[in-house]
C-alpha cells in the first residue's frame, strides 16, 4: 500500500465484548505491526457493552498513542453492531475488520492488501487451506452447514465468509455498513450482499488461521444466524449468481472442486 500525501491510509477496527484477558496481547501485536508498516493508520476498538475491564484496557492503550481510539456502546447489542459503530467512526482509505482473538495473525493483512491493490473492493480471509490449523469437529461441522446456507440464501459461489479478517475499500465499507441492519453474527453476510448489490467486487483470500479457545459463538446461536439470514434475504432480495471464473495458485478455475478457489467478480478475467 503506497503512502498518500495526507489522510489515514488504514483503519483497523476490532470489535470486543468482555475481552480483557486477551485484548492486551492482541493490541500489542496489532500495534507492533502497524508501527512498522510505514503508513498512516488508526486503530479503533469498538466495545460492545463489556462488563469486565475491556474498556479500561482499551482506553489505557489509547492513552499511550493518539492513533488508538475507543468507541463504546453502553449495552451489548451484538458483534455486527460493534463493527458497524467502529466502521462508522473510521477515516481510512482502507478498513480492516479483525477479531480480538487474532486467530488470523495481523501479518496476513499483506495478502488482503495485495487483492485490493489488484482492483478488488474488498478481500475476505478464507479458512480451511494449507495455512489453517484445523478447527474442532463441532466448529467445523457448524461452519460447513452454515456455509451451505449462506451460499443458498445470500452469497452463491462463496466458500468461507465467516473468517473474522476482512479488508474493505474504506468509502465503500462506510457506505455498506451504514445501510446494514444486522446486529448479530451474520452482519458480514449482509455487508457482502450489499457489496454485490452495489456492483462492488470482493475476493476470498486463503489466510493462516488457528482455532482460539474462548469463542463466544455457541451452537445455540445457530437460530440467531438463521433469523439474520432470513432478514438479509427479505431485506435485500435474491442474489444474482456470480461468474465461475477464479484465480488460483495452480491456475485452475473450477470453484466447485477447490475450496481455495478465489471467485472473481462477473466479467473479470482470471
Helices and strands as residue ranges (DSSP letters): E 10-16, H 20-35, E 41-48, H 54-64, E 68-73, H 79-88, E 94-98, G 106-108, H 109-117, E 122-126, E 132-133, H 137-153, E 165-169, H 170-179, H 187-197, E 202-206, E 209-210, G 219-221, H 222-236, E 246-247, E 262-263
